[in-house]
Amino acid sequence: MEGPYYEGQRPQECGHYFPDVLRFLDIKREKVYYRVLDCFHCGRYTIELLDPSKELKARLDRNGVDIAVLVRDIPEVRKRELARLLQL
């Protein structure tokens, strides 16, 4: 589905919606924070995080990476989250 799953849902940067777009991982390179997103329609893409939370900043400053979803789990996470949204 390429449209919103519920009224008022806002699209991600690529124009598609969660759970079609999942946060794959966050990384810090030099002094810049990035988020890598995985879109079912567009593939993987990266955006700069202009205002990350204090907690995320601390994790990235400490580890350099924060993995949200393992590659092998992406299809299952999408399926689970879609089922959850459809029950609302």
PyMOL Python script that loads the backbone (N, CA, C, O; Angstrom):
from pymol import cmd

cmd.read_pdbstr("""\
ATOM      1  N   MET A   1       0.846  -1.177   0.000  1.00  0.00           N
ATOM      2  CA  MET A   1       0.000   0.000   0.000  1.00  0.00           C
ATOM      3  C   MET A   1       0.890   1.238   0.000  1.00  0.00           C
ATOM      4  O   MET A   1       1.852   1.300   0.766  1.00  0.00           O
ATOM      5  N   GLU A   2       0.599   2.192  -0.817  1.00  0.00           N
ATOM      6  CA  GLU A   2       1.446   3.374  -0.895  1.00  0.00           C
ATOM      7  C   GLU A   2       0.855   4.584  -0.189  1.00  0.00           C
ATOM      8  O   GLU A   2       1.527   5.609  -0.073  1.00  0.00           O
ATOM      9  N   GLY A   3      -0.376   4.496   0.285  1.00  0.00           N
ATOM     10  CA  GLY A   3      -0.988   5.613   0.988  1.00  0.00           C
ATOM     11  C   GLY A   3      -0.904   5.432   2.485  1.00  0.00           C
ATOM     12  O   GLY A   3      -0.343   4.446   2.961  1.00  0.00           O
ATOM     13  N   PRO A   4      -1.457   6.377   3.240  1.00  0.00           N
ATOM     14  CA  PRO A   4      -1.426   6.248   4.697  1.00  0.00           C
ATOM     15  C   PRO A   4      -2.268   5.062   5.169  1.00  0.00           C
ATOM     16  O   PRO A   4      -3.247   4.684   4.526  1.00  0.00           O
ATOM     17  N   TYR A   5      -1.871   4.490   6.292  1.00  0.00           N
ATOM     18  CA  TYR A   5      -2.592   3.352   6.873  1.00  0.00           C
ATOM     19  C   TYR A   5      -3.691   3.808   7.813  1.00  0.00           C
ATOM     20  O   TYR A   5      -4.579   3.024   8.150  1.00  0.00           O
ATOM     21  N   TYR A   6      -3.648   5.064   8.244  1.00  0.00           N
ATOM     22  CA  TYR A   6      -4.696   5.609   9.093  1.00  0.00           C
ATOM     23  C   TYR A   6      -4.765   7.117   8.860  1.00  0.00           C
ATOM     24  O   TYR A   6      -3.806   7.733   8.394  1.00  0.00           O
ATOM     25  N   GLU A   7      -5.893   7.685   9.185  1.00  0.00           N
ATOM     26  CA  GLU A   7      -6.106   9.111   8.966  1.00  0.00           C
ATOM     27  C   GLU A   7      -5.109   9.929   9.785  1.00  0.00           C
ATOM     28  O   GLU A   7      -4.913   9.684  10.975  1.00  0.00           O
ATOM     29  N   GLY A   8      -4.492  10.892   9.133  1.00  0.00           N
ATOM     30  CA  GLY A   8      -3.542  11.759   9.814  1.00  0.00           C
ATOM     31  C   GLY A   8      -2.111  11.251   9.841  1.00  0.00           C
ATOM     32  O   GLY A   8      -1.226  11.944  10.344  1.00  0.00           O
ATOM     33  N   GLN A   9      -1.859  10.054   9.311  1.00  0.00           N
ATOM     34  CA  GLN A   9      -0.496   9.519   9.303  1.00  0.00           C
ATOM     35  C   GLN A   9       0.366  10.358   8.370  1.00  0.00           C
ATOM     36  O   GLN A   9      -0.023  10.649   7.239  1.00  0.00           O
ATOM     37  N   ARG A  10       1.524  10.739   8.853  1.00  0.00           N
ATOM     38  CA  ARG A  10       2.438  11.562   8.055  1.00  0.00           C
ATOM     39  C   ARG A  10       3.456  10.675   7.345  1.00  0.00           C
ATOM     40  O   ARG A  10       3.952   9.708   7.922  1.00  0.00           O
ATOM     41  N   PRO A  11       3.768  11.010   6.079  1.00  0.00           N
ATOM     42  CA  PRO A  11       4.743  10.199   5.335  1.00  0.00           C
ATOM     43  C   PRO A  11       6.169  10.473   5.802  1.00  0.00           C
ATOM     44  O   PRO A  11       6.464  11.514   6.389  1.00  0.00           O
ATOM     45  N   GLN A  12       7.031   9.524   5.527  1.00  0.00           N
ATOM     46  CA  GLN A  12       8.453   9.700   5.768  1.00  0.00           C
ATOM     47  C   GLN A  12       9.034  10.536   4.632  1.00  0.00           C
ATOM     48  O   GLN A  12       8.303  10.952   3.733  1.00  0.00           O
ATOM     49  N   GLU A  13      10.314  10.780   4.664  1.00  0.00           N
ATOM     50  CA  GLU A  13      10.972  11.647   3.681  1.00  0.00           C
ATOM     51  C   GLU A  13      10.777  11.181   2.242  1.00  0.00           C
ATOM     52  O   GLU A  13      10.726  12.004   1.328  1.00  0.00           O
ATOM     53  N   CYS A  14      10.669   9.887   2.033  1.00  0.00           N
ATOM     54  CA  CYS A  14      10.518   9.351   0.677  1.00  0.00           C
ATOM     55  C   CYS A  14       9.076   9.429   0.176  1.00  0.00           C
ATOM     56  O   CYS A  14       8.811   9.167  -0.998  1.00  0.00           O
ATOM     57  N   GLY A  15       8.147   9.787   1.060  1.00  0.00           N
ATOM     58  CA  GLY A  15       6.747   9.886   0.685  1.00  0.00           C
ATOM     59  C   GLY A  15       5.917   8.671   1.052  1.00  0.00           C
ATOM     60  O   GLY A  15       4.706   8.665   0.833  1.00  0.00           O
ATOM     61  N   HIS A  16       6.548   7.635   1.609  1.00  0.00           N
ATOM     62  CA  HIS A  16       5.833   6.438   2.013  1.00  0.00           C
ATOM     63  C   HIS A  16       5.642   6.422   3.535  1.00  0.00           C
ATOM     64  O   HIS A  16       6.145   7.294   4.243  1.00  0.00           O
ATOM     65  N   TYR A  17       4.919   5.433   4.016  1.00  0.00           N
ATOM     66  CA  TYR A  17       4.458   5.429   5.398  1.00  0.00           C
ATOM     67  C   TYR A  17       4.948   4.216   6.176  1.00  0.00           C
ATOM     68  O   TYR A  17       5.176   3.149   5.606  1.00  0.00           O
ATOM     69  N   PHE A  18       5.108   4.394   7.495  1.00  0.00           N
ATOM     70  CA  PHE A  18       5.363   3.289   8.405  1.00  0.00           C
ATOM     71  C   PHE A  18       4.155   2.366   8.330  1.00  0.00           C
ATOM     72  O   PHE A  18       3.033   2.873   8.345  1.00  0.00           O
ATOM     73  N   PRO A  19       4.300   1.081   8.254  1.00  0.00           N
ATOM     74  CA  PRO A  19       5.486   0.257   8.391  1.00  0.00           C
ATOM     75  C   PRO A  19       6.196  -0.068   7.084  1.00  0.00           C
ATOM     76  O   PRO A  19       7.129  -0.872   7.079  1.00  0.00           O
ATOM     77  N   ASP A  20       5.774   0.542   5.968  1.00  0.00           N
ATOM     78  CA  ASP A  20       6.533   0.343   4.729  1.00  0.00           C
ATOM     79  C   ASP A  20       7.935   0.934   4.865  1.00  0.00           C
ATOM     80  O   ASP A  20       8.875   0.471   4.220  1.00  0.00           O
ATOM     81  N   VAL A  21       8.069   1.960   5.706  1.00  0.00           N
ATOM     82  CA  VAL A  21       9.366   2.583   5.973  1.00  0.00           C
ATOM     83  C   VAL A  21       9.722   2.292   7.430  1.00  0.00           C
ATOM     84  O   VAL A  21       8.989   2.666   8.346  1.00  0.00           O
ATOM     85  N   LEU A  22      10.851   1.622   7.629  1.00  0.00           N
ATOM     86  CA  LEU A  22      11.329   1.279   8.974  1.00  0.00           C
ATOM     87  C   LEU A  22      12.679   1.925   9.233  1.00  0.00           C
ATOM     88  O   LEU A  22      13.496   2.091   8.327  1.00  0.00           O
ATOM     89  N   ARG A  23      12.892   2.285  10.497  1.00  0.00           N
ATOM     90  CA  ARG A  23      14.225   2.762  10.904  1.00  0.00           C
ATOM     91  C   ARG A  23      15.118   1.539  10.950  1.00  0.00           C
ATOM     92  O   ARG A  23      14.879   0.614  11.727  1.00  0.00           O
ATOM     93  N   PHE A  24      16.139   1.534  10.125  1.00  0.00           N
ATOM     94  CA  PHE A  24      17.064   0.410  10.037  1.00  0.00           C
ATOM     95  C   PHE A  24      18.164   0.567  11.081  1.00  0.00           C
ATOM     96  O   PHE A  24      18.393  -0.331  11.891  1.00  0.00           O
ATOM     97  N   LEU A  25      18.847   1.715  11.057  1.00  0.00           N
ATOM     98  CA  LEU A  25      19.877   1.991  12.058  1.00  0.00           C
ATOM     99  C   LEU A  25      20.209   3.475  12.079  1.00  0.00           C
ATOM    100  O   LEU A  25      19.923   4.209  11.134  1.00  0.00           O
ATOM    101  N   ASP A  26      20.819   3.896  13.178  1.00  0.00           N
ATOM    102  CA  ASP A  26      21.335   5.253  13.319  1.00  0.00           C
ATOM    103  C   ASP A  26      22.838   5.157  13.467  1.00  0.00           C
ATOM    104  O   ASP A  26      23.351   4.240  14.108  1.00  0.00           O
ATOM    105  N   ILE A  27      23.543   6.108  12.871  1.00  0.00           N
ATOM    106  CA  ILE A  27      25.007   6.097  12.943  1.00  0.00           C
ATOM    107  C   ILE A  27      25.528   7.506  13.172  1.00  0.00           C
ATOM    108  O   ILE A  27      24.855   8.498  12.890  1.00  0.00           O
ATOM    109  N   LYS A  28      26.739   7.563  13.689  1.00  0.00           N
ATOM    110  CA  LYS A  28      27.435   8.832  13.837  1.00  0.00           C
ATOM    111  C   LYS A  28      28.736   8.734  13.056  1.00  0.00           C
ATOM    112  O   LYS A  28      29.537   7.824  13.272  1.00  0.00           O
ATOM    113  N   ARG A  29      28.936   9.671  12.154  1.00  0.00           N
ATOM    114  CA  ARG A  29      30.177   9.759  11.383  1.00  0.00           C
ATOM    115  C   ARG A  29      30.754  11.132  11.648  1.00  0.00           C
ATOM    116  O   ARG A  29      30.104  12.149  11.407  1.00  0.00           O
ATOM    117  N   GLU A  30      31.966  11.157  12.139  1.00  0.00           N
ATOM    118  CA  GLU A  30      32.606  12.395  12.562  1.00  0.00           C
ATOM    119  C   GLU A  30      31.683  13.058  13.576  1.00  0.00           C
ATOM    120  O   GLU A  30      31.462  12.476  14.638  1.00  0.00           O
ATOM    121  N   LYS A  31      31.141  14.216  13.318  1.00  0.00           N
ATOM    122  CA  LYS A  31      30.262  14.865  14.288  1.00  0.00           C
ATOM    123  C   LYS A  31      28.823  14.975  13.795  1.00  0.00           C
ATOM    124  O   LYS A  31      28.049  15.790  14.297  1.00  0.00           O
ATOM    125  N   VAL A  32      28.466  14.146  12.806  1.00  0.00           N
ATOM    126  CA  VAL A  32      27.142  14.215  12.207  1.00  0.00           C
ATOM    127  C   VAL A  32      26.391  12.909  12.503  1.00  0.00           C
ATOM    128  O   VAL A  32      26.954  11.817  12.435  1.00  0.00           O
ATOM    129  N   TYR A  33      25.111  13.059  12.829  1.00  0.00           N
ATOM    130  CA  TYR A  33      24.248  11.920  13.133  1.00  0.00           C
ATOM    131  C   TYR A  33      23.359  11.637  11.929  1.00  0.00           C
ATOM    132  O   TYR A  33      22.799  12.553  11.327  1.00  0.00           O
ATOM    133  N   TYR A  34      23.235  10.348  11.584  1.00  0.00           N
ATOM    134  CA  TYR A  34      22.443   9.941  10.423  1.00  0.00           C
ATOM    135  C   TYR A  34      21.470   8.837  10.817  1.00  0.00           C
ATOM    136  O   TYR A  34      21.714   8.083  11.758  1.00  0.00           O
ATOM    137  N   ARG A  35      20.365   8.755  10.082  1.00  0.00           N
ATOM    138  CA  ARG A  35      19.415   7.656  10.216  1.00  0.00           C
ATOM    139  C   ARG A  35      19.327   6.969   8.868  1.00  0.00           C
ATOM    140  O   ARG A  35      19.167   7.623   7.837  1.00  0.00           O
ATOM    141  N   VAL A  36      19.432   5.656   8.877  1.00  0.00           N
ATOM    142  CA  VAL A  36      19.266   4.848   7.678  1.00  0.00           C
ATOM    143  C   VAL A  36      17.879   4.215   7.765  1.00  0.00           C
ATOM    144  O   VAL A  36      17.555   3.516   8.725  1.00  0.00           O
ATOM    145  N   LEU A  37      17.075   4.477   6.748  1.00  0.00           N
ATOM    146  CA  LEU A  37      15.715   3.969   6.689  1.00  0.00           C
ATOM    147  C   LEU A  37      15.611   2.923   5.594  1.00  0.00           C
ATOM    148  O   LEU A  37      16.325   2.991   4.593  1.00  0.00           O
ATOM    149  N   ASP A  38      14.732   1.967   5.781  1.00  0.00           N
ATOM    150  CA  ASP A  38      14.505   0.939   4.779  1.00  0.00           C
ATOM    151  C   ASP A  38      13.064   1.048   4.317  1.00  0.00           C
ATOM    152  O   ASP A  38      12.138   0.790   5.086  1.00  0.00           O
ATOM    153  N   CYS A  39      12.871   1.434   3.047  1.00  0.00           N
ATOM    154  CA  CYS A  39      11.534   1.588   2.477  1.00  0.00           C
ATOM    155  C   CYS A  39      11.251   0.412   1.547  1.00  0.00           C
ATOM    156  O   CYS A  39      12.067   0.071   0.691  1.00  0.00           O
ATOM    157  N   PHE A  40      10.099  -0.194   1.725  1.00  0.00           N
ATOM    158  CA  PHE A  40       9.682  -1.312   0.903  1.00  0.00           C
ATOM    159  C   PHE A  40       9.636  -0.915  -0.572  1.00  0.00           C
ATOM    160  O   PHE A  40       9.923  -1.739  -1.440  1.00  0.00           O
ATOM    161  N   HIS A  41       9.279   0.332  -0.864  1.00  0.00           N
ATOM    162  CA  HIS A  41       9.121   0.807  -2.239  1.00  0.00           C
ATOM    163  C   HIS A  41      10.408   1.394  -2.818  1.00  0.00           C
ATOM    164  O   HIS A  41      10.721   1.169  -3.987  1.00  0.00           O
ATOM    165  N   CYS A  42      11.155   2.144  -2.005  1.00  0.00           N
ATOM    166  CA  CYS A  42      12.323   2.916  -2.485  1.00  0.00           C
ATOM    167  C   CYS A  42      13.666   2.255  -2.195  1.00  0.00           C
ATOM    168  O   CYS A  42      14.670   2.598  -2.821  1.00  0.00           O
ATOM    169  N   GLY A  43      13.698   1.326  -1.266  1.00  0.00           N
ATOM    170  CA  GLY A  43      14.961   0.743  -0.833  1.00  0.00           C
ATOM    171  C   GLY A  43      15.516   1.500   0.370  1.00  0.00           C
ATOM    172  O   GLY A  43      14.784   2.194   1.077  1.00  0.00           O
ATOM    173  N   ARG A  44      16.784   1.358   0.584  1.00  0.00           N
ATOM    174  CA  ARG A  44      17.439   1.964   1.734  1.00  0.00           C
ATOM    175  C   ARG A  44      17.931   3.358   1.394  1.00  0.00           C
ATOM    176  O   ARG A  44      18.474   3.589   0.314  1.00  0.00           O
ATOM    177  N   TYR A  45      17.736   4.298   2.332  1.00  0.00           N
ATOM    178  CA  TYR A  45      18.247   5.654   2.130  1.00  0.00           C
ATOM    179  C   TYR A  45      18.625   6.261   3.477  1.00  0.00           C
ATOM    180  O   TYR A  45      18.197   5.792   4.531  1.00  0.00           O
ATOM    181  N   THR A  46      19.433   7.309   3.418  1.00  0.00           N
ATOM    182  CA  THR A  46      19.989   7.929   4.615  1.00  0.00           C
ATOM    183  C   THR A  46      19.557   9.385   4.701  1.00  0.00           C
ATOM    184  O   THR A  46      19.534  10.104   3.702  1.00  0.00           O
ATOM    185  N   ILE A  47      19.214   9.807   5.922  1.00  0.00           N
ATOM    186  CA  ILE A  47      18.916  11.214   6.183  1.00  0.00           C
ATOM    187  C   ILE A  47      19.785  11.684   7.340  1.00  0.00           C
ATOM    188  O   ILE A  47      20.198  10.885   8.180  1.00  0.00           O
ATOM    189  N   GLU A  48      20.056  12.966   7.381  1.00  0.00           N
ATOM    190  CA  GLU A  48      20.794  13.532   8.509  1.00  0.00           C
ATOM    191  C   GLU A  48      19.811  13.823   9.629  1.00  0.00           C
ATOM    192  O   GLU A  48      18.737  14.376   9.393  1.00  0.00           O
ATOM    193  N   LEU A  49      20.181  13.447  10.858  1.00  0.00           N
ATOM    194  CA  LEU A  49      19.361  13.757  12.025  1.00  0.00           C
ATOM    195  C   LEU A  49      19.794  15.121  12.551  1.00  0.00           C
ATOM    196  O   LEU A  49      20.893  15.263  13.088  1.00  0.00           O
ATOM    197  N   LEU A  50      18.945  16.106  12.399  1.00  0.00           N
ATOM    198  CA  LEU A  50      19.303  17.458  12.787  1.00  0.00           C
ATOM    199  C   LEU A  50      19.156  17.690  14.287  1.00  0.00           C
ATOM    200  O   LEU A  50      19.865  18.523  14.852  1.00  0.00           O
ATOM    201  N   ASP A  51      18.245  16.965  14.943  1.00  0.00           N
ATOM    202  CA  ASP A  51      18.018  17.168  16.370  1.00  0.00           C
ATOM    203  C   ASP A  51      17.735  15.833  17.061  1.00  0.00           C
ATOM    204  O   ASP A  51      16.614  15.597  17.511  1.00  0.00           O
ATOM    205  N   PRO A  52      18.757  14.946  17.149  1.00  0.00           N
ATOM    206  CA  PRO A  52      18.521  13.652  17.796  1.00  0.00           C
ATOM    207  C   PRO A  52      18.263  13.839  19.294  1.00  0.00           C
ATOM    208  O   PRO A  52      18.725  14.806  19.899  1.00  0.00           O
ATOM    209  N   SER A  53      17.528  12.911  19.871  1.00  0.00           N
ATOM    210  CA  SER A  53      17.252  12.973  21.308  1.00  0.00           C
ATOM    211  C   SER A  53      18.557  12.831  22.099  1.00  0.00           C
ATOM    212  O   SER A  53      19.559  12.341  21.579  1.00  0.00           O
ATOM    213  N   LYS A  54      18.528  13.259  23.342  1.00  0.00           N
ATOM    214  CA  LYS A  54      19.712  13.144  24.204  1.00  0.00           C
ATOM    215  C   LYS A  54      20.117  11.688  24.375  1.00  0.00           C
ATOM    216  O   LYS A  54      21.303  11.361  24.379  1.00  0.00           O
ATOM    217  N   GLU A  55      19.118  10.809  24.516  1.00  0.00           N
ATOM    218  CA  GLU A  55      19.401   9.384  24.716  1.00  0.00           C
ATOM    219  C   GLU A  55      20.071   8.782  23.482  1.00  0.00           C
ATOM    220  O   GLU A  55      21.042   8.034  23.596  1.00  0.00           O
ATOM    221  N   LEU A  56      19.547   9.113  22.308  1.00  0.00           N
ATOM    222  CA  LEU A  56      20.135   8.594  21.077  1.00  0.00           C
ATOM    223  C   LEU A  56      21.539   9.145  20.880  1.00  0.00           C
ATOM    224  O   LEU A  56      22.457   8.408  20.521  1.00  0.00           O
ATOM    225  N   LYS A  57      21.705  10.440  21.115  1.00  0.00           N
ATOM    226  CA  LYS A  57      23.038  11.041  21.003  1.00  0.00           C
ATOM    227  C   LYS A  57      24.036  10.317  21.900  1.00  0.00           C
ATOM    228  O   LYS A  57      25.150  10.013  21.475  1.00  0.00           O
ATOM    229  N   ALA A  58      23.638  10.041  23.135  1.00  0.00           N
ATOM    230  CA  ALA A  58      24.528   9.368  24.083  1.00  0.00           C
ATOM    231  C   ALA A  58      24.912   7.980  23.569  1.00  0.00           C
ATOM    232  O   ALA A  58      26.080   7.596  23.639  1.00  0.00           O
ATOM    233  N   ARG A  59      23.934   7.222  23.052  1.00  0.00           N
ATOM    234  CA  ARG A  59      24.234   5.878  22.520  1.00  0.00           C
ATOM    235  C   ARG A  59      25.173   5.964  21.326  1.00  0.00           C
ATOM    236  O   ARG A  59      26.119   5.183  21.218  1.00  0.00           O
ATOM    237  N   LEU A  60      24.913   6.919  20.422  1.00  0.00           N
ATOM    238  CA  LEU A  60      25.756   7.044  19.231  1.00  0.00           C
ATOM    239  C   LEU A  60      27.141   7.578  19.577  1.00  0.00           C
ATOM    240  O   LEU A  60      28.128   7.166  18.968  1.00  0.00           O
ATOM    241  N   ASP A  61      27.231   8.485  20.543  1.00  0.00           N
ATOM    242  CA  ASP A  61      28.540   8.976  20.978  1.00  0.00           C
ATOM    243  C   ASP A  61      29.361   7.840  21.586  1.00  0.00           C
ATOM    244  O   ASP A  61      30.581   7.785  21.426  1.00  0.00           O
ATOM    245  N   ARG A  62      28.678   6.942  22.281  1.00  0.00           N
ATOM    246  CA  ARG A  62      29.355   5.823  22.941  1.00  0.00           C
ATOM    247  C   ARG A  62      29.702   4.701  21.958  1.00  0.00           C
ATOM    248  O   ARG A  62      30.811   4.166  21.990  1.00  0.00           O
ATOM    249  N   ASN A  63      28.750   4.346  21.082  1.00  0.00           N
ATOM    250  CA  ASN A  63      28.918   3.153  20.238  1.00  0.00           C
ATOM    251  C   ASN A  63      29.141   3.440  18.755  1.00  0.00           C
ATOM    252  O   ASN A  63      29.689   2.600  18.041  1.00  0.00           O
ATOM    253  N   GLY A  64      28.725   4.609  18.286  1.00  0.00           N
ATOM    254  CA  GLY A  64      28.854   4.940  16.873  1.00  0.00           C
ATOM    255  C   GLY A  64      27.730   4.418  16.008  1.00  0.00           C
ATOM    256  O   GLY A  64      27.554   4.866  14.875  1.00  0.00           O
ATOM    257  N   VAL A  65      26.955   3.460  16.539  1.00  0.00           N
ATOM    258  CA  VAL A  65      25.853   2.882  15.775  1.00  0.00           C
ATOM    259  C   VAL A  65      24.770   2.410  16.745  1.00  0.00           C
ATOM    260  O   VAL A  65      25.065   1.977  17.859  1.00  0.00           O
ATOM    261  N   ASP A  66      23.517   2.501  16.306  1.00  0.00           N
ATOM    262  CA  ASP A  66      22.384   2.004  17.070  1.00  0.00           C
ATOM    263  C   ASP A  66      21.489   1.252  16.089  1.00  0.00           C
ATOM    264  O   ASP A  66      20.805   1.866  15.270  1.00  0.00           O
ATOM    265  N   ILE A  67      21.498  -0.063  16.174  1.00  0.00           N
ATOM    266  CA  ILE A  67      20.741  -0.898  15.237  1.00  0.00           C
ATOM    267  C   ILE A  67      19.308  -1.030  15.727  1.00  0.00           C
ATOM    268  O   ILE A  67      19.065  -1.416  16.870  1.00  0.00           O
ATOM    269  N   ALA A  68      18.356  -0.704  14.850  1.00  0.00           N
ATOM    270  CA  ALA A  68      16.942  -0.787  15.196  1.00  0.00           C
ATOM    271  C   ALA A  68      16.336  -2.123  14.769  1.00  0.00           C
ATOM    272  O   ALA A  68      15.606  -2.751  15.535  1.00  0.00           O
ATOM    273  N   VAL A  69      16.640  -2.552  13.547  1.00  0.00           N
ATOM    274  CA  VAL A  69      16.080  -3.786  12.987  1.00  0.00           C
ATOM    275  C   VAL A  69      17.184  -4.505  12.226  1.00  0.00           C
ATOM    276  O   VAL A  69      17.867  -3.908  11.394  1.00  0.00           O
ATOM    277  N   LEU A  70      17.351  -5.778  12.515  1.00  0.00           N
ATOM    278  CA  LEU A  70      18.305  -6.578  11.750  1.00  0.00           C
ATOM    279  C   LEU A  70      17.748  -6.827  10.350  1.00  0.00           C
ATOM    280  O   LEU A  70      16.537  -6.950  10.169  1.00  0.00           O
ATOM    281  N   VAL A  71      18.628  -6.899   9.377  1.00  0.00           N
ATOM    282  CA  VAL A  71      18.206  -7.093   7.983  1.00  0.00           C
ATOM    283  C   VAL A  71      17.289  -8.301   7.857  1.00  0.00           C
ATOM    284  O   VAL A  71      16.258  -8.227   7.188  1.00  0.00           O
ATOM    285  N   ARG A  72      17.641  -9.386   8.476  1.00  0.00           N
ATOM    286  CA  ARG A  72      16.840 -10.611   8.338  1.00  0.00           C
ATOM    287  C   ARG A  72      15.454 -10.472   8.957  1.00  0.00           C
ATOM    288  O   ARG A  72      14.551 -11.235   8.615  1.00  0.00           O
ATOM    289  N   ASP A  73      15.267  -9.503   9.872  1.00  0.00           N
ATOM    290  CA  ASP A  73      13.992  -9.340  10.572  1.00  0.00           C
ATOM    291  C   ASP A  73      13.056  -8.323   9.917  1.00  0.00           C
ATOM    292  O   ASP A  73      11.902  -8.208  10.328  1.00  0.00           O
ATOM    293  N   ILE A  74      13.522  -7.590   8.916  1.00  0.00           N
ATOM    294  CA  ILE A  74      12.713  -6.525   8.317  1.00  0.00           C
ATOM    295  C   ILE A  74      11.353  -7.037   7.815  1.00  0.00           C
ATOM    296  O   ILE A  74      10.338  -6.420   8.140  1.00  0.00           O
ATOM    297  N   PRO A  75      11.280  -8.124   7.044  1.00  0.00           N
ATOM    298  CA  PRO A  75       9.955  -8.570   6.571  1.00  0.00           C
ATOM    299  C   PRO A  75       9.007  -8.921   7.721  1.00  0.00           C
ATOM    300  O   PRO A  75       7.821  -8.597   7.663  1.00  0.00           O
ATOM    301  N   GLU A  76       9.512  -9.570   8.747  1.00  0.00           N
ATOM    302  CA  GLU A  76       8.671  -9.948   9.886  1.00  0.00           C
ATOM    303  C   GLU A  76       8.217  -8.730  10.671  1.00  0.00           C
ATOM    304  O   GLU A  76       7.066  -8.676  11.105  1.00  0.00           O
ATOM    305  N   VAL A  77       9.092  -7.753  10.865  1.00  0.00           N
ATOM    306  CA  VAL A  77       8.720  -6.531  11.586  1.00  0.00           C
ATOM    307  C   VAL A  77       7.641  -5.788  10.804  1.00  0.00           C
ATOM    308  O   VAL A  77       6.665  -5.323  11.393  1.00  0.00           O
ATOM    309  N   ARG A  78       7.801  -5.670   9.492  1.00  0.00           N
ATOM    310  CA  ARG A  78       6.772  -5.016   8.667  1.00  0.00           C
ATOM    311  C   ARG A  78       5.429  -5.719   8.810  1.00  0.00           C
ATOM    312  O   ARG A  78       4.399  -5.072   8.997  1.00  0.00           O
ATOM    313  N   LYS A  79       5.443  -7.032   8.721  1.00  0.00           N
ATOM    314  CA  LYS A  79       4.221  -7.826   8.815  1.00  0.00           C
ATOM    315  C   LYS A  79       3.560  -7.642  10.182  1.00  0.00           C
ATOM    316  O   LYS A  79       2.348  -7.441  10.260  1.00  0.00           O
ATOM    317  N   ARG A  80       4.339  -7.708  11.247  1.00  0.00           N
ATOM    318  CA  ARG A  80       3.816  -7.564  12.607  1.00  0.00           C
ATOM    319  C   ARG A  80       3.227  -6.165  12.829  1.00  0.00           C
ATOM    320  O   ARG A  80       2.137  -6.026  13.383  1.00  0.00           O
ATOM    321  N   GLU A  81       3.956  -5.132  12.392  1.00  0.00           N
ATOM    322  CA  GLU A  81       3.494  -3.768  12.597  1.00  0.00           C
ATOM    323  C   GLU A  81       2.258  -3.465  11.754  1.00  0.00           C
ATOM    324  O   GLU A  81       1.375  -2.737  12.209  1.00  0.00           O
ATOM    325  N   LEU A  82       2.173  -3.999  10.545  1.00  0.00           N
ATOM    326  CA  LEU A  82       1.000  -3.826   9.710  1.00  0.00           C
ATOM    327  C   LEU A  82      -0.217  -4.469  10.374  1.00  0.00           C
ATOM    328  O   LEU A  82      -1.292  -3.871  10.414  1.00  0.00           O
ATOM    329  N   ALA A  83      -0.052  -5.662  10.886  1.00  0.00           N
ATOM    330  CA  ALA A  83      -1.151  -6.341  11.580  1.00  0.00           C
ATOM    331  C   ALA A  83      -1.597  -5.523  12.792  1.00  0.00           C
ATOM    332  O   ALA A  83      -2.793  -5.407  13.059  1.00  0.00           O
ATOM    333  N   ARG A  84      -0.653  -4.970  13.508  1.00  0.00           N
ATOM    334  CA  ARG A  84      -0.989  -4.147  14.686  1.00  0.00           C
ATOM    335  C   ARG A  84      -1.770  -2.903  14.255  1.00  0.00           C
ATOM    336  O   ARG A  84      -2.771  -2.557  14.882  1.00  0.00           O
ATOM    337  N   LEU A  85      -1.327  -2.234  13.198  1.00  0.00           N
ATOM    338  CA  LEU A  85      -2.021  -1.039  12.713  1.00  0.00           C
ATOM    339  C   LEU A  85      -3.438  -1.355  12.241  1.00  0.00           C
ATOM    340  O   LEU A  85      -4.360  -0.573  12.468  1.00  0.00           O
ATOM    341  N   LEU A  86      -3.607  -2.482  11.596  1.00  0.00           N
ATOM    342  CA  LEU A  86      -4.923  -2.843  11.074  1.00  0.00           C
ATOM    343  C   LEU A  86      -5.916  -3.226  12.175  1.00  0.00           C
ATOM    344  O   LEU A  86      -7.123  -3.260  11.938  1.00  0.00           O
ATOM    345  N   GLN A  87      -5.408  -3.515  13.376  1.00  0.00           N
ATOM    346  CA  GLN A  87      -6.279  -3.852  14.507  1.00  0.00           C
ATOM    347  C   GLN A  87      -6.777  -2.598  15.225  1.00  0.00           C
ATOM    348  O   GLN A  87      -7.739  -2.666  15.991  1.00  0.00           O
ATOM    349  N   LEU A  88      -6.135  -1.461  14.987  1.00  0.00           N
ATOM    350  CA  LEU A  88      -6.525  -0.218  15.683  1.00  0.00           C
ATOM    351  C   LEU A  88      -7.894   0.248  15.282  1.00  0.00           C
ATOM    352  O   LEU A  88      -8.366   1.273  15.775  1.00  0.00           O
TER     353      LEU A  88
END
""", "prot")
cmd.dss("prot")
cmd.show_as("cartoon", "prot")
cmd.util.cbc("prot")
cmd.orient("prot")
